[in-house]
């Protein structure tokens, strides 16, 4: 119980609040009642992460995030009704758009005759059935990844090689030598990459198995993942209404689409920052929640075992409270770069110069590096409630001092997740098309069912597998910090991990 753990910790010189995870206590780490020596204490510049208390880190950035949401809300409440009323009055009085629709009525009727019929019931059937099939296939895929991780990773490496070779041949046959040359280079790189990382397959497989096991033990995380998907879609709609209505009113637009003015570039830039910032925050809240849950599962497995375990709830609460400022800061950095790239896209449409193309390329690289940095920094935020900058510094120091800087560059697991997600999407689409054929739908509707099913299946599967991707990062950090606790709490998985590490990295592995 919490009281028993508190007494034991106080006897050993540690402190724990009622809401503190076991792995965040000050003092010796307690695993099933026994003190475990910190393996990092034997040497090295890096010191194991420590609990930062219940302090709200980077608070100002969390407040600023809610301020920008409030601004979007005010703009929506102010300008959306004005735009709606003006458009309604225009249609009611037979505005230009209405007259144009009446003039083209004959053409529209002809198009309707040629189009296939599509009712609301069929839409719900497509979405609901594809979602169910995708969830079932994704769950099965998680079990498959747990039992056949090495095989799937090797298949993913061959998958990269075959795809690049196939695209190169298609481009060559289509008379595009430049594209074929580029794909040929990618094919050679895929071959070289497979050769270099082949001995790392056991390491990637052990991390994949461990991460999948942790997620399966806390399936409540899937609710957070799918909720974030819904929130992202709702945010896109809300932001779109705010942006369009603000542009409509301030730009003095007419119902027929003509505008006498336009928003200045800086205002558009702020709108873009708001959109990307909120989208990043929604995604990263889930990432931090996964890291915290995996940390609890790692150190105290019986608190992280169940669909809606205490670990899932506590991790999410910390992500939305004490760690929210750190999430907001890291997300803002990426959103600034993303918004700048979007502005460059507009400029390139007007004048696609070499300088703008180079700037876009450099910003793309910076954006990718920031997202990669965040993926590791947020692990420490979820585990120990570090501030964003402290978390990033600790992660970089961790891998630098352990000699694992090259290890974290592996993308084997993400390649597997992408390959399996594509497979799930294709199978979902084919299953839906088969059901449509049994329901005597037209060929056009069968095609729609195939495409819609594949798209919905891929999106839902990717959303679920994003949990595994986040969990893999947390597993790597946790194993670097606390292999002894892993051995104590998950001996079977620990033995697999130990063997894989020694096999893949005999020089870097020091435990």
Order of alpha helices (4+ residues) and beta strands (2+ residues): alpha-beta-beta-alpha-alpha-alpha-alpha-alpha-alpha-alpha-alpha-alpha-alpha-alpha-alpha-alpha-alpha-alpha-alpha-alpha
